[in-house]
Amino acid sequence: MHDYRHPSLRRLVLSCVLATTAILTLTRCSSSGTGPDIGLKSGVVAVPTYHYDNQRSGIQSKETTLTPANVNATSFGKQFTLPVDGQVFAQPLVATNVIMSDGKAHDLVLIATEHDTVYAFDADVASTQPFWSKSLLQTGETTVPFTDTGSKDIQPEIGITSTPVFDPNQNILYVVSKSKLVQNGKTTYFQRLHALKVETGVEALNGPTVISASIPGSAPDAVNGQVPFNALKSLQRSALALIDGNVWVAFASHGDNQPYHGWLLAYSAADVSQQTYVFNDTPNGSEGGIWMGSNGPSSDGNGNIFLASGNGSFDSTQSNYSSSSLKLTTGPNKSVRVADFFSPYNQQLMSAYDNDFGVMGSVLLPDQPGPVPHLLVTADKSAFIYLINRDSMGSYDATTNHVIQTVKLDPNSTHQNALFFNNALYLSGDSSPMYVYPFNPTTQQFQITPSSATPETFTCNGCWVGGSAPTISANGTSNAILWTVDATQFGVPGPGVLCAYDPADLTHELYSSTQAAGNRDLAVNANKFVTPVVANGHVYVSGNGAVDVYGLLTP
């Protein structure tokens, strides 16, 4: 694949956390005479993980400020910019009602950069100074120059690429860094898992821990029957996932530079020095990277983890699961078992032509009323979507696909993540519009032609991929807005373009950051795989050296 938070107050606040499946909404707690009013805001929404939840829905369904009526160039635009020290490929996260050093509750936007720095800014106030910033580089270390990897997928430096994950119950941000140390003529590469207190940025829970692993196998890079984790070659682009008390970290590669594998490692969320699970999808082969367009592993909340692997070795009898949609469960002794899988009948040909799986994560649909209640959607690089029964995924048959539906979408190819909202799938292809495909819950079939498409196409000059990853804000299903960022100018370099559309009719553009006169809303220079984040009346757009914050303008 070539794509490239004094302890008593803390306990009081934490007791207010109400976790939902899709969005974390924090409600004001009364101190009941036990202490001062610390100014907690009611109804604020946290964004703890990529695409909002572990189903990877892409839907922020508790947005009460932004509506189709006020998102326009007259009343909506860029409010302020948060400067950082490098490229931001990771999706910003939002933590809410965090008691900071001033003794007040703040909402924070958490930003990670390729310069191996993490920032915590006030999410609602313009400031060039964060509450804190922390470099994750240790003494003598640098970020990894892109030339060391033999790939141009991320340049000029590689530090933090993936979206971290935030645990509001502990007020901990988990993040993976990559670094290089040259000492006494020896070069060593590190990937580390950090657990940072969101109030201060201080390392916690016995972090950081150096990421390492090995697994029995006969892969070409096996040493004495053990396949080792390679910190240089392994690309940690997939978003982290917090599932069942573990932090899950997935890896692919920089380009197709051998040897590499798809790794999925887990660490205890209570003590990140403790590795809990190890999985390699090609222990007796090669490749099978877990890219998923920056998405993270998905979870149904019942102990099952879903992900998609890219091209490489496939032979299920030999435990090689490239180009596959995987359902994983955990076992004893750090083991992870493939409980079920699906691989297309023509996966070998797809792999040969680099039209493989793994370009988007697994979108878990809400429980359905039809004969198959538990569905997921994923896609391959040639823009075929696969509607899969999560309870019986279809395995592999060399002559046909045993899935609910396979549909060739209008794009010729895609490298982007999709979302499912109000019985419709939204997806953009390379150098193509954003499309919407209605879903019939009775027949459990997608309409094979789009019901609407954006007038604009989304490409990405100089990054080998195109399209755009959508997100939707809504109040339930009312006042829905589809947001996306056009990264066409990525390789120029040039600004990204924030766009907003009516999800019911994508030909109706509500807003573009190019509409206002005098470049009032000009966005930061674009990065590929950027997903806009909507929370509490703000839209956060990341890019090269900054995150722009959009919202309603003061009259």
QUIVEN-V22734 format. One line per field, one symbol per residue. burial: + if it has 9 or more other C-alpha atoms within 8 Angstrom, else -. A space follows every 10 residues. Layout:
burial->???
//
This chain:
burial->+-+++----+ -+++-++--- -+++++++-- +--------+ +--+++++++ ++++++++++ ++++-+++-+ +++-+++++- ++-+++++++ ++++++++++ ---+++++++ ++++++++++ +++--++--+ +++---+--- +-++++--++ ++++--++++ ++++++++-- ++++++++++ ++------++ ++++++++++ +-+++++++- +--++-+++- -+---+++-- +-++++++++ +++--+++++ +++++++-++ +++++++++- +++-++++++ ++++++++++ ++++++++++ --++++++++ ++++----++ ++++++++++ ---+++-+-+ +++++-+--+ +--+++++++ +++++--+-+ ---+++++++ ++++++++++ --+++++--- +++++++-+- ++++++++++ +-++++++++ ++++++++++ +--++++--+ ++++--++++ +-++++++++ +++++---++ ++++++++++ +--+++++++ +++-+++-++ +++--+---- ++++++++++ ++++++++++ ++++++++++ +++--
//
